[in-house]
């Protein structure tokens, strides 16, 4: 299961040098990752872990970001999601992988308690 979104980087998302705050990028990754996990689980999910995150190249004011999240593993109650952030500049060809990370979510009921993911045999 996959989810994706586009986001334009504005000055309020960046430090004085014009590079995006890591927290801004992580927030986008968590949001889109949760969409992919919830779509696969068919239930609400909560973030339980942020694994390795690699900031490969700087993201700058004016960059258009494409955030792509894909469920790569489904456990009994948990889902592991790989999230990649690509950047591109208007007027330039192609896009570049800027950030990649692994996040883990748990499916929950209305009380926030973990619940099984149906057909947890693997990712789709």
N, C-alpha and C positions, 0 to 999 in steps of 0.2 A: 504494500500500500504506500502511496506517495502523496505528498502535499507540496505546494510551491506558492511563492508570492514574489512580487516585485516591490522594491522600496528605493526611493531616491534619498541620497544622503544630503542633508541640509547642514548649515553651519552649527546649529544647536546640537547636532549629533557628534561634533568634533571638538578636539582640544585646540589650543592656540596655534598649533602647527598645521591644523587642517586635517589631521588624521582622526578617523572615527574612534570614539571611546570603545574599549573592549566590551564594556557592559551593554552598550547599545547593540553591538553585533551579537553578543550572547543572548540578549533579550529576543532578538529576531529569531535566532536559532531555536530557542526554547519554545517560542510561540508556534512556529511552523512545525517543529518536531512534535509538539503536542497534538497538532491537527492530524498529522499522519498516524500517530499512535491511537488517538481517539477514533479515527475512521476505521482502523483495523480492529480495535477492541469492540467497537460499537457501544462504547460506554465512556463516561468521563474518565480522565486520567490525571494524575499528578506527577510532577517531576520528582524523582528520588535520587538521581545522580547525574552529574555532568562529568563524563570521562575525559579522555584526552581531547584537548582543543589546540589546533595549530593555526596560528595567525601567519599565513605564508607571505602575504604582501600587504602593504598599507592600503586601507580604504580611505578615500578622500572626499571632501565636499564636492558634490556634483556627480559622483559615481552612481550609476544605476545598479542596484544589487538584485540578483535573483537568488532566493533562498530555496533550496531543494532538500526535502526530508524524505527518507525512505526507511521503512521498517525492515530491519535486517535480521531480527531474531524475536521470536515470541515464546515466552515462558508460560508458566501456569497463571501468574497474575501480572507479569512484567512484559514490557516491550522495549527492545533496544532499537534506537533510531540513529542512522547516520545522517548528518546534516552537512551540506556543502553550501558555501556562499560564494557566488561568482560575481565579479564586478565588470562593468563595461562603461566606457565613456562615449557620450554622444559624439558622433563624427569620427570615431575610431572603429576599426574592424575587429570583430571577435570579442570574446570575453575571457577572463582570467580567473582561475580558482584562487580566491583570496583567503578563505578560512574553511576549515573542516573540523568536525567534532563528532563525538558519540555521546548521546544522551539516553538515559533510561527513565521510563515512566511506569507507573503501576495503575491498573484499572481499579476504580473505586465505586462504591455505591453512594447513595445520597448522604450517608453518615461519614463518608471519607474512609471507609474500611476497605481493604483490598478484597477484590472479587476475581474469580477465574475469568480468563479470556477464553471464549469459545474457540474450539479447534486450535489449541495452542501448539500444534505440531511444528510450526515454523512460520517464517515470513512468507508473504505472497508478493 
